[in-house]
Amino acid sequence: MTVQLQNKAGKFLSPEVPAFIEAAAAADWAGSKDFAASMINTAGPGAWPIVSPTYILLPKNPTNADASREVMKFFDWAYGKEGSEMAEKLHYIPLPEAVIERIKAAWKSEVKTPDGKPVL
């Protein structure tokens, strides 16, 4: 038997992957600064109330653009189908597609080489 917790919608849920995914989908990613959305007690009716993302920090103006590019290429892979499947096998949940699109747009607009060009 596993624990059940009451979420914001008043439902008692068990800690299961679909409830984690719903919590991530219900987070206010668009309204968060620098993707720092809280997934604690989100409004999704089937959302598990205690979920936290793992963050990746990249310099916006890297001194080594090649190294930053390789890191970004890895995460580009990780956000794709193969990387998401591997993450699930390791008991992580993939980010919602809309969040991945925002992250990739931020890479292009915010992570720049010393001459002002996008790193990736």
Phi, psi and omega in degrees: 000137178252164178291154170235141176238149177274130179265182183301329180280357179090002180273144174266124185233155171265156180285095182229154184308313180302326179289327176291317179297319179295323177297317179295320180292330183274350180294152181273073181293319183294328182269002183264146178277128176057035176066022181270056181282141175273135174250015179278121176053050178291167188279357180299133184298332179250021185276129173296136189282348182232094179224143179222136177282162170257130186258152175241127179254126177237140175290140179286332179232074185293144176280337177239088183297326180296316178295316178297321179299317180295320176298315181294324177295321177299313181290331173299317175295314183299326179280350180278186184300308183296316179295320179295320178296319178294319179301318180296322177296333179267011177071030170255159175251147178287152175290152174301145183304321180298326179289318178300318178299318178294321179298313181295324176294321178294322177304313183292322185269339188243333183262106190238151173286169179303334178267012173087008180268150176300139179293321182241000000 
